[in-house]
Amino acid sequence: MWFGMSVAIGNTIAAGIVYTPGDVAKQLPNAWLFLSIWILGGLYALCGASSMAELGAAIPRSGGQYNFSRRALGDYAGFIVGWSDWLSTCGTAAAVAIVISEYSGHLFPIFVGRVQSLSVGIIVGFGVLQWRGIRWGSGAQLLTAALKTGAFVILVGAAFLWGGAAHKAAVQSAAALPLPSGWPLAIAVMLGLQAVIYTVDGWDGVIYFGEEVRDPGRDIPRAIFGSVFSIMGIYLLLNLIALYIVPMNEIAGNTFVLGTVADRVFGSLGDPIIRSIMVISMLSCLNANQLFCTRTVYAMSCDGLFFRSATTVNKGGTPTVSLFLSTLVGVLFLVISFMGRDAFQRITAMLSFFFVANYTLSYASVFVLRKREPEMPRPYRALGYPWLTGVALAASVLFLIGSIVTDQKNAPLALGMLVLSYPVFRVLKRVSRKADDKAT
């Protein structure tokens, strides 16, 4: 359970908390609306947590949501989830590596102006670390997750204990910003939700290690609920200290809100302190992402939906070909992101679409499996079924429709990548079938 929570916290609390508060505040420059968007994102996760816990406990296979959709909806649905999950995880690794590189440049002058090369080096470096074996990867995850959680708790406590003077100054310098209304407000809410859902996603990290959990019927649900409450508690506290220390007009558009908070609380030491915390935090996220994506590709390959060679495992227990391909795709995302401006924002908008598309199919899988396989052993059954599962499913569908309508720049591109999955699915299945025929 603790490893499952450490993976979820390590994966989730990372680059998103750096950019997202300023992005949401820019769209919705009102304290109550700002917090409401975060709470709404948390409720979306909580509504789905019970359903995901049922699936994870009933189908304890490593590889994530891919396994659920394939069992309930068939090979192609499983492939869509696995394909988009793999791409989104590799894309997240790229986004996190960019932020680590930018912060490293602030901490160490030698890295200034070397974001691209340093980002590539970070992704490749973690690939080499995990190549050594699963003990290296899991040990690094437990350590970095513990360090980041402790650091954020200290930051929150310090802000409330010693931030009184900064709070008074924030109240005096606060200035009202215009709030959109009508259709622009609807677009602002949707864009804010995109950012928050991307930032919150990762609470179900334990399902990528289903076969490695000793008692999945008990520990997977506990890890999922523990992760949701821990992640949302930390995020809400971080946003509350931001509102307590910094006026809304300075949060809006700020790409490093926590840095501003640390400056107001710790003075000149604030910036290096918070950047160091964030680098540790994002290293933990990057390590978790590498663990996730290699297991997704490995599971698909075992089921004949990817190259059979991706099932190769070294003496240390690492799926080496899966790890190599995942590292390569992460580097390709970096190359694409550096071709244009607003790299991080574009990646997060696309990936939030992938995440919710996967959740949509997973929640639909709960209904299908309940009807088609009523006798399936279910050590844990979703609370509030079918109503709570239906709310999570309906919210996912509405989010996808809203994204396509309001985000004409990124959502169609993400949808296009999902459509592209069909020819890739046919080709990979044919290649896998030929490999099986040769083996027999």
C-alpha positions in Angstrom: 0.0 0.0 0.0 2.7 2.5 0.9 4.6 1.8 -2.3 1.4 2.4 -4.2 0.8 5.7 -2.5 4.4 6.8 -2.9 4.2 6.1 -6.6 0.9 8.0 -6.9 2.1 11.0 -4.9 5.5 11.0 -6.6 3.9 10.9 -10.0 1.2 13.5 -9.3 2.7 16.3 -7.3 5.2 17.6 -9.7 5.4 20.1 -12.6 1.6 20.7 -12.7 1.6 22.5 -9.3 4.2 24.9 -10.7 2.3 26.3 -13.7 -1.3 25.4 -12.9 -2.2 27.8 -10.1 -1.1 30.8 -12.2 -2.9 29.4 -15.3 -6.2 28.8 -13.5 -6.0 32.2 -11.8 -5.4 33.8 -15.1 -8.6 32.2 -16.5 -10.6 32.7 -13.3 -9.2 35.6 -11.2 -11.5 35.1 -8.3 -10.5 33.3 -5.1 -13.7 31.3 -4.8 -13.8 30.3 -8.4 -10.1 29.5 -8.2 -10.6 27.1 -5.3 -13.8 25.7 -6.7 -12.0 24.5 -9.8 -9.5 22.6 -7.7 -12.2 21.1 -5.5 -14.1 20.1 -8.7 -11.1 18.3 -10.0 -10.7 16.5 -6.6 -14.3 15.5 -6.6 -14.0 14.1 -10.1 -11.0 12.0 -8.9 -13.0 10.9 -5.8 -16.0 9.9 -7.8 -13.8 7.6 -10.0 -11.6 6.3 -7.2 -14.1 3.7 -6.0 -14.7 2.4 -9.5 -11.0 2.2 -10.2 -10.4 0.4 -6.9 -13.0 -2.2 -7.9 -11.3 -2.8 -11.2 -7.8 -2.9 -9.8 -8.8 -5.4 -7.0 -10.7 -7.6 -9.4 -8.1 -7.6 -12.3 -4.7 -7.3 -10.5 -2.5 -7.1 -13.5 0.4 -4.7 -14.0 0.0 -2.2 -16.8 -2.7 0.2 -15.7 -6.1 0.9 -17.1 -5.3 -1.0 -20.3 -6.1 -4.3 -18.7 -9.6 -3.2 -17.6 -10.7 -1.9 -21.0 -9.3 -4.9 -22.9 -11.2 -7.3 -20.6 -14.5 -5.5 -20.8 -14.5 -3.9 -24.3 -12.1 -6.0 -26.4 -8.6 -5.7 -27.9 -9.1 -2.5 -29.7 -10.5 -0.6 -26.8 -7.7 -1.9 -24.7 -5.2 -0.8 -27.3 -6.7 2.7 -27.4 -6.2 3.0 -23.6 -2.8 1.4 -23.6 -1.6 3.5 -26.6 -2.9 6.8 -25.2 -1.8 6.0 -21.7 1.7 5.2 -22.9 1.9 8.4 -25.0 0.6 10.6 -22.2 3.0 9.1 -19.7 5.9 9.6 -22.0 4.7 13.2 -22.7 4.4 13.9 -19.0 8.0 12.8 -18.6 9.0 15.3 -21.3 7.1 18.1 -19.6 8.6 17.4 -16.3 12.1 17.1 -17.7 11.7 20.6 -19.2 10.7 22.1 -15.9 13.6 20.4 -14.0 16.0 21.8 -16.6 14.6 25.3 -16.3 14.9 25.2 -12.5 18.4 23.7 -12.6 19.5 26.7 -14.7 18.3 29.0 -11.8 20.1 26.9 -9.2 23.3 26.2 -11.1 24.6 28.8 -13.7 26.4 26.1 -15.7 23.0 24.8 -16.9 21.7 28.2 -18.1 20.6 28.0 -21.8 20.9 24.3 -21.9 17.3 23.3 -21.4 17.0 21.0 -24.4 20.2 19.0 -23.9 19.7 18.8 -20.1 16.1 17.6 -20.6 17.2 14.8 -22.9 20.0 13.9 -20.5 17.6 13.6 -17.5 15.1 11.3 -19.4 18.0 9.1 -20.6 19.6 9.1 -17.2 16.5 7.8 -15.5 16.2 5.2 -18.3 19.8 4.0 -17.4 18.9 4.0 -13.6 15.9 1.7 -14.2 17.9 -0.5 -16.6 19.8 -1.6 -13.5 16.7 -3.3 -12.1 13.4 -2.8 -10.4 15.0 -2.4 -6.9 16.8 0.7 -8.1 13.7 2.2 -9.5 11.4 1.4 -6.5 14.0 2.5 -4.0 14.4 5.9 -5.7 10.6 6.3 -5.7 10.2 5.7 -2.0 13.0 8.0 -1.1 12.0 10.9 -3.4 8.3 10.7 -2.5 9.1 10.9 1.2 11.4 13.8 0.7 8.9 15.8 -1.4 6.0 15.2 1.0 8.0 16.3 4.0 9.2 19.4 2.2 5.7 20.5 1.2 4.4 20.0 4.7 7.2 22.2 6.1 6.5 24.9 3.5 2.8 25.0 4.3 3.5 25.1 8.0 6.1 27.9 7.6 3.8 30.0 5.4 1.0 30.0 8.0 3.3 30.5 11.0 5.6 33.2 9.6 3.6 34.6 6.7 1.5 37.1 8.7 3.3 40.2 7.5 3.2 38.9 3.9 -0.5 38.3 4.3 -1.2 41.9 5.4 0.9 43.2 2.5 -1.1 41.0 0.1 -4.4 42.3 1.4 -3.2 45.9 1.0 -1.9 45.4 -2.6 -4.8 43.3 -3.8 -6.5 44.6 -7.0 -9.7 43.2 -8.6 -9.3 41.7 -12.0 -12.1 41.5 -14.6 -14.0 38.2 -14.5 -15.3 36.8 -17.8 -19.0 36.1 -18.2 -21.2 34.1 -20.6 -19.5 32.0 -23.2 -16.0 33.3 -22.3 -16.6 32.2 -18.7 -17.6 28.7 -19.9 -14.3 28.5 -21.9 -12.3 29.7 -18.9 -13.9 27.0 -16.7 -13.1 24.3 -19.2 -9.5 25.4 -19.7 -9.1 25.6 -15.9 -10.5 22.1 -15.5 -8.1 20.8 -18.2 -5.1 22.1 -16.3 -6.4 20.9 -12.9 -7.3 17.4 -14.2 -3.8 17.1 -15.7 -2.3 18.2 -12.4 -4.4 15.8 -10.3 -4.1 12.8 -12.5 -1.9 10.0 -11.2 -3.9 9.1 -8.0 -4.4 5.6 -9.4 -0.7 4.9 -9.8 -0.9 1.6 -7.8 -2.9 -0.1 -10.6 0.3 -0.2 -12.8 1.7 -2.7 -10.3 -1.3 -4.9 -9.7 0.7 -8.2 -10.0 3.4 -6.9 -7.6 0.9 -6.1 -4.8 0.8 -8.8 -2.1 -2.9 -8.5 -1.2 -4.5 -6.6 -4.1 -8.0 -7.0 -2.8 -7.2 -5.0 0.3 -4.2 -2.9 -0.6 -5.1 -1.5 -4.0 -8.3 0.2 -2.8 -6.5 1.5 0.3 -3.7 2.9 -1.8 -6.1 4.5 -4.3 -8.2 6.3 -1.6 -5.1 7.2 0.4 -3.5 8.7 -2.7 -6.6 10.8 -3.6 -7.0 12.2 -0.1 -3.3 12.8 0.3 -2.8 14.5 -3.1 -5.9 16.7 -2.9 -5.0 17.7 0.7 -1.5 18.7 -0.3 -2.8 20.6 -3.4 -5.5 22.5 -1.5 -3.1 23.5 1.2 -0.5 24.7 -1.4 -3.2 26.8 -3.1 -4.5 28.1 0.2 -1.0 29.4 1.2 -0.7 31.0 -2.2 -4.0 32.9 -1.6 -2.9 33.7 1.9 0.5 35.1 0.9 0.1 36.5 -2.6 -2.8 38.6 -3.9 -4.9 37.2 -6.8 -3.7 39.8 -9.2 -0.1 38.5 -8.7 -1.1 34.8 -8.9 -2.8 35.2 -12.2 -0.3 34.4 -15.0 2.5 33.6 -12.5 4.4 30.6 -13.7 6.1 30.0 -10.3 3.5 30.9 -7.6 5.2 28.7 -5.0 8.4 30.5 -5.6 6.7 33.8 -4.9 5.2 32.4 -1.7 8.7 31.2 -0.6 10.2 34.6 -1.4 7.7 36.4 0.8 8.1 33.9 3.7 11.9 33.1 3.6 13.3 36.2 1.9 16.3 35.8 -0.4 16.5 32.1 0.5 13.0 31.4 -0.7 13.7 31.0 -4.4 16.6 28.4 -4.1 14.7 26.6 -1.3 11.5 26.1 -3.4 13.3 25.3 -6.6 15.3 22.6 -4.8 12.1 21.2 -3.4 10.5 21.2 -6.8 13.5 19.5 -8.5 13.3 16.7 -6.0 9.6 16.5 -6.5 9.8 16.3 -10.2 12.6 13.8 -10.2 10.3 11.6 -8.2 7.6 12.2 -10.8 9.9 11.3 -13.7 11.0 8.1 -12.1 7.3 7.1 -11.5 6.5 7.9 -15.1 9.2 5.6 -16.4 7.9 2.8 -14.2 4.4 3.3 -15.5 5.0 3.4 -19.2 7.4 0.4 -19.3 4.7 -1.7 -17.6 2.0 -0.6 -20.0 4.0 -1.5 -23.1 5.1 -4.8 -21.4 1.5 -5.8 -20.7 0.3 -5.0 -24.2 3.2 -7.0 -25.7 2.4 -10.0 -23.5 -1.2 -9.9 -24.9 0.0 -9.7 -28.5 -1.0 -6.0 -29.0 2.6 -4.7 -29.3 6.0 -6.0 -30.5 6.7 -9.3 -28.8 10.3 -8.2 -28.3 9.0 -5.7 -25.7 8.4 -8.6 -23.3 12.2 -9.0 -22.9 13.2 -8.6 -19.2 16.8 -8.4 -17.9 18.2 -10.1 -14.8 17.2 -7.1 -12.7 13.5 -7.5 -13.6 13.4 -4.5 -16.0 11.5 -4.8 -19.3 14.4 -3.5 -21.3 12.9 -3.1 -24.7 9.8 -1.4 -23.2 12.0 0.9 -21.3 14.1 1.8 -24.4 11.0 2.6 -26.5 9.4 4.7 -23.7 12.6 6.7 -23.2 12.8 7.2 -27.0 9.2 8.5 -27.2 9.9 10.8 -24.2 12.8 12.3 -26.1 10.6 12.7 -29.3 8.0 14.6 -27.2 10.8 16.9 -26.1 11.8 17.5 -29.7 8.2 18.3 -30.7 7.7 20.6 -27.7 10.7 22.7 -28.5 9.4 23.4 -32.0 7.0 26.0 -30.7 6.2 28.3 -27.8 4.1 27.4 -24.7 5.5 23.9 -24.8 4.4 22.9 -21.3 0.8 24.3 -21.7 0.3 22.5 -25.1 1.5 19.2 -23.7 -0.7 19.4 -20.6 -3.8 20.3 -22.7 -3.3 17.3 -25.0 -2.5 14.9 -22.2 -5.5 15.9 -20.1 -7.7 14.8 -23.1 -5.9 11.4 -23.1 -6.3 11.0 -19.4 -10.0 11.6 -19.4 -10.6 9.5 -22.5 -9.0 6.6 -20.6 -11.1 7.2 -17.5 -14.2 7.2 -19.7 -13.5 3.7 -21.0 -12.5 2.5 -17.6 -15.7 3.7 -16.0 -17.7 2.2 -18.8 -15.8 -1.1 -18.2 -17.3 -1.2 -14.7 -20.8 -1.3 -16.1 -19.9 -3.9 -18.8 -18.2 -6.3 -16.4 -20.9 -6.0 -13.8 -23.5 -7.1 -16.4 -21.4 -9.6 -18.4 -19.4 -11.2 -15.6 -21.5 -10.9 -12.4 -19.7 -13.9 -10.8 -16.2 -12.3 -11.2 -14.5 -12.3 -7.8 -14.6 -8.7 -6.6 -12.7 -8.3 -3.3 -13.8 -4.7 -3.3 -17.0 -3.4 -4.8 -17.5 0.3 -5.8 -19.3 2.4 -3.3 -22.4 4.0 -4.7 -22.6 1.9 -7.8 -24.2 2.6 -10.3 -24.8 6.2 -9.4 -21.4 7.3 -8.4 -19.8 5.4 -11.3 -22.4 7.0 -13.6 -21.5 10.5 -12.4 -17.8 9.9 -13.0 -18.6 8.5 -16.5 -21.0 11.4 -17.4 -18.5 13.9 -16.1 -15.7 12.4 -18.3 -17.9 12.4 -21.5 -18.9 16.0 -20.8 -15.3 17.0 -20.3 -14.3 15.5 -23.6 -17.1 17.2 -25.5 -16.3 20.5 -23.8 -12.6 20.2 -24.6 -13.3 19.6 -28.3 -15.7 22.6 -28.4 -13.7 25.1 -26.4 -10.0 24.1 -27.2 -9.7 24.2 -31.0 -5.9 24.2 -30.9 -5.0 21.1 -28.8 -8.0 18.9 -28.3 -8.4 18.0 -32.1 -4.7 17.2 -32.2 -5.1 14.8 -29.2 -8.3 13.3 -30.8 -6.3 12.8 -34.1 -3.6 10.9 -32.2 -6.3 8.6 -30.8 -7.8 8.1 -34.3 -4.3 7.2 -35.5 -4.3 4.4 -33.0 -6.5 2.2 -35.3 -4.0 1.6 -38.2 -1.2 1.2 -35.6 -3.3 -1.4 -33.8 -3.9 -3.3 -37.0 -0.2 -3.3 -38.0 1.1 -4.2 -34.5 -1.4 -7.1 -34.2 -0.4 -8.4 -37.6 3.3 -8.2 -36.7 2.6 -9.9 -33.4 0.6 -12.7 -35.1 3.4 -13.4 -37.6 5.9 -13.5 -34.7 3.7 -16.1 -32.9 3.4 -18.2 -36.1 7.1 -18.3 -36.6 7.6 -19.3 -32.9 5.3 -22.2 -33.4 
